Amino acid sequence: MVHILYNLNANCGNDKNNTVDYIKSKFSESKAVSLFEIDDLKAFFDTFSADDEVVLIGGDGTLNVVLNKLRGYDIKNNFYLYKGGTGNDFLRDICGDAFEKDEPVLINEYIDNLPVVTVNGKEYLFVNNVGFGIDGKVCTAAEDLKAKGKKSVNYTTLAIKLLLTSYKPNGATVTVDGKTEKFERVWMAPVMNGLYYGGGMMPCPQQDRESDDISCCVIHSTNPLQTLIIFPSIFKGEHVKHESKVRAFKGKEIKVEFDKPQDVQIDGETIRGVTEISTVKYASLRKTATSK
């Protein structure tokens, strides 16, 4: 039996029936269930037989929520992800040239050892990244627009609008494996586990999710126009050539502290008004969260 799990709030929600029918056509025996109908994911997985398989339809945010709910659980069944999100950056990273293929992808080997971010005393696993700065603000602003009825949001356009209008950069302190640096006028300081986020941006072009490190990119000491000039090059990872305005770090433990509260996005899932995040690699999916 193949258990197909789908998220009505993900990008596939508007075309849920066709997407589910397509996945069902790939397997001889299957059953589709909305994630909204499952109260306890661990108990749900406990009902599976040894040869059952799981296909999750959704994007990075859906995968993030599911894995955090399964933290402390040993997934023994084959676990597939089918791209049904906005950016699908996790699959973009692990699939390489095969990203455009319209197939479920087996992901068990990529979801066991994941990094953890601590925000306001609570731990969260993350798959791709933690966005701190304007990238977090973009996600909360998009949430607000959707809450007002807007069905489609262009995140890149929204980022540029915020950059040129309401978003104000602040000072930030970055500590990597015990070494600390202070920066002024920081626009963004994402911490990366994967190569991509935001629909193909590469803030840390040397990052490898299979390495023992996570990375952080700090864009700082620029005015809005300078930042706008640098911004498009992030999609090719060429922004790091602006060495006086862009710093890249790599390490096993990374802390970012802003002088004033910022919004944070964790694989697209948002937390508002945060001044500090602490990240560390690794934390096994099978390991329960540390109590705070």
C-alpha positions, -999 to +999 in steps of 0.1 A: +000+000+000+012+035-009-001+062+015-004+096-003-003+126+020-012+160+006-014+195+020-043+216+008-024+248+018+005+239-005+008+250-041-009+218-052-040+227-033-057+244-062-052+213-084-053+187-056-075+161-074-054+160-106-022+158-086-034+130-064-048+111-093-015+114-111+004+100-081-021+072-078-015+062-114+022+055-105+013+028-080-009-003-082-025+002-047-027+035-029-048+056-006-048+094-003-052+113+030-052+150+038-026+160+064-054+180+080-072+147+088-042+132+107-041+142+144-010+122+153+015+115+125+036+091+145+005+070+154-005+071+117+029+058+106+027+030+133-003+016+113+019+009+082+031-025+072+068-030+066+064-029+028+041+001+028+054+034+012+046+071+017+044+098-009+041+134+005+028+160-019+039+195-010+068+219-009+096+227+016+073+241+042+051+210+041+081+187+045+094+208+073+061+206+093+058+168+087+094+161+098+091+182+129+059+163+138+079+130+133+109+141+153+119+112+175+104+087+151+123+061+131+109+061+096+113+026+083+091+029+052+102+043+019+094+080+020+089+100-012+083+137-019+065+150-049+070+186-057+038+205-048+052+237-033+061+272-045+099+269-047+106+232-042+142+240-033+148+208-014+141+187-045+159+213-067+190+206-045+190+168-042+178+161-078+202+183-097+196+180-135+167+156-128+147+183-110+123+189-139+112+153-140+076+149-129+082+120-105+081+113-067+116+113-053+128+089-025+142+111+003+150+088+033+187+093+031+183+131+032+160+135+061+177+115+089+204+139+100+191+175+099+202+207+115+182+224+143+174+260+149+164+273+184+140+302+184+126+317+216+137+286+235+120+261+211+138+238+187+128+232+151+144+209+125+150+225+092+156+211+057+169+239+036+174+271+055+164+296+082+159+331+067+166+360+091+161+395+078+143+407+047+137+371+036+118+364+067+098+396+063+089+386+027+073+354+040+053+371+067+042+399+042+031+371+018+011+355+046-006+388+053-015+393+016-029+358+013-049+363+045-065+393+027-075+371-002-046+374-026-042+340-042-008+343-059+022+362-046+055+368-065+081+365-037+109+381-057+087+412-066+076+414-030+112+413-018+122+442-042+092+462-030+101+458+006+137+465-001+129+499-017+101+509+007+094+498+042+121+473+053+149+489+074+182+470+079+196+467+114+229+458+130+235+421+135+261+399+153+271+366+138+289+339+159+303+309+141+318+281+162+326+306+189+340+334+167+320+366+166+317+394+141+295+425+142+279+440+111+260+472+104+229+476+081+223+439+076+196+431+050+197+394+053+216+367+072+202+333+062+216+301+076+217+273+050+217+236+051+209+231+014+221+250-016+188+267-026+160+287-011+134+313-023+129+295-056+165+290-067+185+316-048+220+304-037+231+326-008+259+302+001+270+287-033+295+263-017+270+248+007+265+210+006+237+194+026+257+162+029+286+180+046+291+183+083+286+221+082+259+247+077+266+281+062+255+317+067+255+346+042+255+382+054+246+411+031+255+443+049+266+479+048+247+488+017+219+512+008+187+500-009+200+507-044+233+489-038+214+460-024+190+459-054+221+458-077+235+428-058+202+410-053+197+394-088+232+378-087+221+356-057+203+334-081+236+324-097+256+326-064+277+355-079+268+380-051+298+366-031+321+385-055+311+417-036+334+409-008+331+442+010+293+439+012+288+401+014+303+377+039+299+339+039+306+317+069+307+280+074+306+260+106+288+235+128+272+261+151+259+295+139+241+321+159+227+353+145+215+382+167+198+413+153+197+446+172+159+448+167+133+421+162+130+406+128+107+380+112+121+345+107+112+319+081+121+282+086+117+265+052+089+290+046+072+285+080+073+319+098+079+332+133+075+370+139+095+394+161+126+374+167+160+389+179+182+357+180+185+323+163+209+295+172+216+267+147+235+235+149+242+205+127+235+176+132+203+163+149+189+129+139+152+128+131+151+099+155+163+121+183+137+139+203+139+177+209+159+189+238+137+203+266+143+240+273 
